[in-house]
């Protein structure tokens, strides 16, 4: 059972529980009773049964749907994922979770094999494959010289799936609509990562450090066009390096945004830039890339 981390159920009990999950359907209400990973609330199946690889990585395996949806804390341990398969599963689960709307009613549970049983193979098929046929060409992301968490973050960013204020309010989740980096404009991914005056300071430092391999983003561009334009036409090796540099920068801007909102800590742009350099250096020491053009070492 070692590989299951803190999941310490004895096997016989685990089998019983699996049968129980397979035989019940949980309909979410307020999300307080259903377990995020272990209840069959996702179209009649439990996330741990659909995505066992992700379940292994999850830090807390017994929290309720409501607890895990707040601040997306179900994603926490999952940043450790390494394989493309794990990431594809994560993305599928992410999409499914985004469509959840909790209500005031308590969660309900019913026995699947009695009455009309609206559980069907088609539902299972839809769950397995929902979201996995995206039109988006992700190879510039998956091949970047960066870690899994950066790649996954970039994938969310480029697909407009980051939970920025505009996306949160579309889901009627309460949040501060203003950008926490500048407090002057509404928070969207385009603003936060590309056009915010704070972000621009960081991009400026990156441009100087990389001898303009990384550039200050153009006015008005969207994240998706920016990502494509910055990487089109580059030789393969340089494209992988540059994609990584863009990711590390965007990721650290997002981290700074989260620090401000959730930890009430503020860093200045130079500090964020130092963090980016430090992260890239660690990566370089570990696996040899990305190599920044101006970097003497
Ligand atoms: Zn801003």
Boltz pocket constraint, residues with backbone or C-beta under 6 A from the ligand:
constraints:
  - pocket:
      binder: B
      contacts: [[A, 179], [A, 180], [A, 181], [A, 182], [A, 183], [A, 184], [A, 185], [A, 191], [A, 192], [A, 195], [A, 196], [A, 197], [A, 198]]
      max_distance: 6.0
